[in-house]
Amino acid sequence: MLDVLIIGGGPIGIACGLKAQKAGLSFVIIEKGCLVNSIYNYPATMTFFSTSEKLEIGNIPFVTISNKPTRAEALEYYRRVATSNNLPINLFEEVTVVEQANDSYTVITTKETYTAKRIIISTGFYDVAVNLDIPGEDLAKVKHYYKDPHFFAMQKVVVVGSSNSAIDVALETYRKGADVTLVIRGEEISNRVKYWVRPDIINRIKEGSVKVYFNSNLQAIRETEVDIATPEGLVTIPNDFVMAMTGYKPNFDQLKKWGLILSDDKFIPQYNPDTMETNLPGLYLAGVVCGGLDTHLWFIENSRIHADMIVDDIVAKQPHPNPPR
């Protein structure tokens, strides 16, 4: 039986593994995709907003050429951290069942069955896209994930959203020759947009290089056009691709199936903020998954401390091998 089973092989899952290893606990990390799967699925040209020091885990230095690391540098860093520390990580293995049995847990995956005294869930939020729930969203031309702008060269692209992902897509595809239209539900570009990017998109809109419909919603998608509900009425424009950068969310159905209690409004899991232990004894949460729908509250920089909090609590609750008389 394992002391700890960690679900999720992202930066925070790896951080939990490093801490468990240092504490002498037996553990394994289960990841349904590749190592740091979310970062792998980021845009190929992405640069992090944070400095490399804030992305470090396990007190292992993250050395980069510039102050803000690229996706490629982050992939290399986390891979080297995992391999140089010989962390037991099972990749491309998905957890399907988590069941509590007395003082332990049974975890069934697509490949094996495990038993563990404690569980850490650090699954992030990047796997489930927030849908538009409109006609045509299931068409192949509609994409919730973005890799490279070249694919959209000389195409008519509608980008839905106003935060960093949407604005990056709009600017990058425009600069590769796409005819870009932004559809934004609010009245302006989000305040969360990176401070050095915000003037760029505002100026591109002012000069007409990127078209925008504020206070608007995409209403329907068809093979060669889309309908946009605007304050002036319904507008139909030609379209080749829709980039629905509407955000992502944790797999709430899976969390509830495993027995976690979620809030009614934002599906925030119930947990002790001092230990990260949930309503299920011995089952802990780490990273972005703690925020429910508020996925902007937790990220690598401020949730890497969860590893210390969780493992310290696990160690503190372990029975002493030689209890004093």
Helices and strands as residue ranges (DSSP letters): E 2-7, H 11-22, E 27-30, H 37-40, G 52-55, H 71-84, E 89-90, E 95-101, E 104-109, E 113-121, E 128-129, E 142-143, G 149-152, E 156-160, H 164-175, E 179-183, H 198-206, E 211-213, E 217-221, E 225-230, E 233-238, E 241-244, E 248-249, H 252-257, E 283-285, G 287-291, H 300-303, H 306-317
